[in-house]
Amino acid sequence: MTSHQWTIAPLIVATAVRDKSQSLLHRDFGVKMEGAVLAWLLMSGSEKILVDTGACGRVATAEFYKRYSQTREQTLEAQLTRFNISLDDISTVINTHLHLDHCSGNVLLKNARFFVQKREMEYARNPVPIHKSAYDVDLSGITFELLDGDAEVANGVQVILNPGHTPGSQAVLVQTAQGLYIIAGDNIPFFENMRVPENEPFWPNAIYVDLREYYESLNRVKKLGGYILPAHDLLVLQKTVYP
C-alpha cells in the first residue's frame, strides 16, 4: 500500500521566555531565549491530524500568563482558521506527551480520537513531585487510545516510543513528498540541540527522567535520517507548510 504524502503546518499557540539552560542541559546558564508553544497540523487530502494541542482552556489562568504569552491570533482556533479548518474538522490528535503545554487544547476538539503512550498516561497520573506542575491539566473528559510502543496511527503517520523528556514521550514520523519528517516532541526542543559534531549524540533537554534512556532515544531519532522539527523553536515558523 502506497503511503499518503502529508504536509505539516506549524501552529504557534503561545510563546514563553526561559533560561536557555532549561532546554540545553548544563549549558548557557542565565541566557534568556524565547520559544514557541506549537501544535502541528498534518494534512493529506481530507484527512487532518493534530500533533499536540498547545496550552489553553482551564490552564490559561493568571499563573499561566506569568509563564506564557498568547495573542488572539495564537489561539488554536485562530491558527486553524488560517487553513480554513475548524476545531471540529480534526479527526485525530497525537500527543507527544502530556505536559500541559502540549495537551491542554485537547478539550477543544470534540470529534477527535486521542493517542498517547500507555507509559505516559501512567506517569501523568503519578509523577515525581518536581514534575507535578507540568502535568497540572484536567484530562478527565478525554478518552485516550493508549499505545504500547511503536504504532501506525494513519497511513504515512507513525509514532515511536521515545522516552527521555518524559517516560512515555513519542516522536511522530510523517511521510511527505520530500521524504521523512520527524516531529520530535520535547526530547529536541530547539535546532540548537542538534548542532553537534556528526559522530556525537544530540544535546539533551534539561528536563528528563532517565538520562541514559534519553540518549538512546536521541540516537534512535538521529539514525532515522529524516528532517527533524523541534518542539519549541520559533525558527520552524519560517515556513508556513513543510515540505
N, C-alpha and C positions, 0 to 999 in steps of 0.2 A: 504494500500500500504506500502510495506516494505521500510524503508528509506535506501538510499545509505549509505555506510560506507566510509567516507572520510579520507584521510591523509592530514596533514598540514606541509608544509615545510617553516620555517622562512628564508627569504632572506634579507641579510644585504646590503643596498644600500648607506649607508654613516654612519659616526659617528660624534658625537659632544660632547664637554665638556661643562658642565653647572654647575652653582651653584646648589647644592643639594636642596636648599630651593625653587627652581623653580618647582620641582616635588613633594616636600613634604611640604605642607602648614605650615608656621611658624616653620619650623624645620631646623637645620643644616645650618644656615647662614654661608657663607664663605667657606663651604666644597665643593670641586670640585668633580664631578663624570662624568665618560664617559658613554654615552648612544649610542644606535644604532638607526638609521633610518631604519625601517623594512617594508617590504612587506610580505604578506603571500600567499603561493601557495597552493591552495586546489586541490586535485586530487581524482577522483573517476572514474575508467575506462578511457574512452576517454575524460571525462569532466575535464576542467581546469578553475579554478576561481582564480582571484587575489583579495585579500583584501588589499587595499591601494597599492600605486604605487611608493612611495618614492619621492625624490627630484631630479630633473634632468631637461633637456631641457632648456627652457628660464630662469628658475630661477637660473641656475648654472652660476652665474656672479661672478665678483671679490668679491662683497659683500657677496655672498653665501659662498665662500671659506674662508671668515673670520669667519664664524659661523660653517661650516661643513667641514669635511674631507672625501674625496671619492677617492678610488684607482680604477684602471682599472678593477679590479676583482669585484668591488662593483657597477658596472652599472647594471641596471635591466636586460639588455640583457645577460650580462655575468652570472648573478645569475641564470637566467632561463636555460641557456645552461648546467649548472651542472646537470639538469634533462632531458637533450635532448629535451627541449621545446624552441620554438621561440616566439617572441613577437606576431606573427600572430596566434599562437595556442590558445591564451587566448580569450575565448568567453564571459566572464563576469568579470566585475570589481565592487567590492563593496567598496566604500569609507566610512570609519568610520566617517570622517568629511572632510572639505575642506581646512584645513590648508595646506600650500604649501609643507610641508614635508610628506604629506600623499596622495597628489593627482597630483602633477605636472608631474609625469610619465604617466598620462593618455594619453598625446598627442602621446605617442609612440605606443599605442595599437589601431590599425586600424580596427580590426574585432570584437571588444568587445562592449557589452552593458554595460552601466554605471548606477549604482544605488546609490542614495543618498537620505537623508531625505528632504522633502519639506521645513521643518523648517530650515535646514542647508543652503539650497540654498538661502532662503530669507535673512538669516542673513549675508551670504557671500557677498551679493550684497550691504548691508548697515550695516556694523559692527560699533560698537562704536570706536572712534578714537584710543584707545590704542590697539585694536585688528586688525587694518587695515593691518599692515605689515605681519601678519600671513596669510592673505588672498591675498597677492600680487602675484597672479598667473593667467595667462590668460587661462581661460577655455572656451572661446567663441566658439572654434571649436568643443567642446564636446557636444553631445546630451545626456542629463541625463534623466533617468526614475525616477521621483520623488515619493518617498514613503511617505505615511501619517501614520506613526506609524509602528507597528509590521507587518512583512510580510515574506512569504516564497519566497526565491529567486531561490532555486533549491531544489530538493528532498534531504532532510537531511541538508539543509543550510537555516537558518532563521536569520533575523535581528530583533532586538528590539530597539525601540526608547529609548535612554539612555542619556538624556540631563544632562549637568553639565559642562564639559570642554568647550563645545560649546552648543548652544541651540538645535542643531539637531544632536548631536553625536548619533551613533548607535553602538551597540555591535553585533557581529556575532556569532551565535550559530551553532556549527558544530557537527554532529553526526559521531562518529568514532567507530571502532571495540571495543574500550575500554570506550565507553560512551561519554558523552557530553564534548566538549571543547568549551571555550569561548574566542574569540578574543575581548579584552576589549576596544581597542582604547585608547585614551589619558586620559580617566577617571581613568585608572590604568596604569601609565607609567612604574612602577617598581615592582618587587616582594616585595620590602620593604613597598610599600603602603598597602600590605595585611598582614603584620606582626603585627597584633593587637590581643588583647585578644578575645576569641571566641564570647563573648557577645557584642563586640563593633564594630562599622562600620569601613570599610576600611578608610585609611587616604587619604584625597583628594589631588589632584594636586593643585599647587598654581595658575594655570591659569584656570579661571572658569567664568561663567556668573551669575548663580543663585545658591548660596551655599546650600540653603535648598533643591532645586530640585536636586542638585548634590548628596546630601546624600541619597535622595530617590532612585536615580539610583544606587548608590553603594550598598545599601541594597538589591535592587532587584537582582542585579547580584550575590551577596553573597548567597542569598536564593536559587538560581538555583542549586547550589551544584556541578557545573561542574569544570573541570580543567581550570583555568584562565591563559591565555597567555597575559602578559602585553606588552604595545606598544613599549617600548624603552629599555628593559633590555637586555644587552649582554648575560646574563645567558641563555636566550632561545636558543642560538646558540650551547649550549652543546649537543643538539640533532639535527641531520640533518632533521629528519622527526618525527612528532608526529602522533599517539601514539607510 
